[in-house]
Amino acid sequence: MSRTALVARHTERGSLGLYAAPLGAAGATPVIWDAYAADDPPARLDAFDALIVLGGAMNPDEDATYPWLGRVRDALREAVDLGLPVLGICLGAQLLAQALGGEAPAGERELGWH
């Protein structure tokens, strides 16, 4: 059985990086959603087996500058409602927290593993 994971990117340089190998080992094929360039996810979320939201240099509350952030939050909320496995990496985790009613603390900009 073929599995697919929708992967939301915030920039054209975003990649799964170290997560690509375990995803492939699990038999899942990534389907890239360039959220920064598209209005909506490429298909209904229930057509996927998981949602992965990558990081980005922006803050999660900068919707005025990065209007797709709201669409990504909506997709995260829908994925959770559907019971899909969700992985939020860095910015993706902050957007997931917001989508579920929590807060994503803003503070100093940070890039990389901390």
C-alpha positions as CSV (number, residue, x, y, z in Angstrom):
1,M,0.0,0.0,0.0
2,S,1.4,3.4,-1.0
3,R,1.3,6.2,1.5
4,T,1.7,9.9,0.9
5,A,2.6,12.7,3.3
6,L,1.7,16.3,2.4
7,V,4.8,18.5,3.1
8,A,4.1,22.2,3.5
9,R,7.1,24.4,2.6
10,H,7.4,28.1,3.5
11,T,10.2,28.9,1.1
12,E,11.4,27.3,-2.1
13,R,14.6,26.2,-0.3
14,G,12.7,24.3,2.4
15,S,13.4,20.6,2.4
16,L,12.7,17.5,4.5
17,G,16.5,17.2,5.1
18,L,17.1,14.5,7.7
19,Y,13.4,13.6,7.8
20,A,13.5,12.3,4.1
21,A,15.1,9.0,4.9
22,P,12.8,7.9,7.7
23,L,9.8,9.0,5.7
24,G,11.0,6.8,2.8
25,A,11.8,3.9,5.1
26,A,8.2,4.1,6.3
27,G,7.1,3.7,2.7
28,A,5.7,7.2,2.4
29,T,6.1,9.4,-0.6
30,P,6.3,13.2,0.1
31,V,4.0,15.5,-1.9
32,I,5.3,19.0,-1.7
33,W,2.8,21.8,-1.1
34,D,4.5,25.2,-1.7
35,A,2.2,27.0,0.7
36,Y,4.0,30.3,0.0
37,A,3.0,30.1,-3.6
38,A,-0.4,28.4,-3.6
39,D,-3.8,29.4,-2.2
40,D,-4.7,26.0,-0.8
41,P,-3.3,22.5,-0.3
42,P,-3.2,20.6,-3.6
43,A,-6.0,18.2,-2.6
44,R,-8.3,17.3,0.2
45,L,-6.3,16.5,3.3
46,D,-8.1,13.2,3.7
47,A,-6.3,12.1,0.5
48,F,-3.1,12.0,2.5
49,D,-1.8,9.8,5.2
50,A,0.1,12.5,7.1
51,L,0.9,16.3,7.2
52,I,4.4,17.6,7.7
53,V,4.9,21.4,8.1
54,L,8.5,22.5,7.7
55,G,10.2,25.5,9.3
56,G,10.9,28.9,8.0
57,A,12.6,32.2,9.0
58,M,9.3,34.0,9.6
59,N,7.5,34.2,12.9
60,P,4.1,32.4,13.2
61,D,2.2,35.6,13.8
62,E,3.3,37.5,10.7
63,D,0.2,36.8,8.6
64,A,0.2,40.4,7.2
65,T,3.6,39.8,5.6
66,Y,3.2,36.1,4.9
67,P,-0.5,35.6,4.2
68,W,-0.3,31.8,3.6
69,L,0.4,31.2,7.3
70,G,-3.3,31.3,8.0
71,R,-3.9,28.6,5.3
72,V,-1.3,26.4,6.9
73,R,-2.9,26.8,10.3
74,D,-6.2,25.9,8.8
75,A,-4.7,22.8,7.2
76,L,-3.1,21.8,10.5
77,R,-6.4,22.1,12.3
78,E,-8.2,20.1,9.7
79,A,-5.5,17.4,9.7
80,V,-5.8,17.0,13.5
81,D,-9.6,16.9,13.2
82,L,-9.3,14.1,10.6
83,G,-6.9,12.2,12.9
84,L,-4.0,12.4,10.5
85,P,-0.5,12.1,12.0
86,V,1.0,15.6,12.0
87,L,4.6,16.7,12.4
88,G,5.5,20.4,12.8
89,I,9.1,21.3,12.5
90,C,10.2,24.6,14.1
91,L,7.8,27.2,12.6
92,G,5.5,24.2,11.8
93,A,5.3,23.3,15.5
94,Q,4.6,26.9,16.4
95,L,1.8,27.1,13.8
96,L,0.4,23.8,15.1
97,A,0.3,25.2,18.6
98,Q,-1.6,28.3,17.3
99,A,-4.0,26.1,15.3
100,L,-4.9,24.2,18.4
101,G,-5.6,27.3,20.5
102,G,-2.2,27.6,22.1
103,E,0.4,30.3,21.8
104,A,3.7,30.3,20.0
105,P,6.0,32.6,21.9
106,A,7.8,35.2,19.9
107,G,11.2,36.3,21.0
108,E,14.6,36.3,19.6
109,R,15.0,34.9,16.0
110,E,16.5,31.5,16.1
111,L,17.7,29.3,13.2
112,G,19.0,25.8,13.4
113,W,18.9,23.2,16.2
114,H,18.6,24.6,19.7
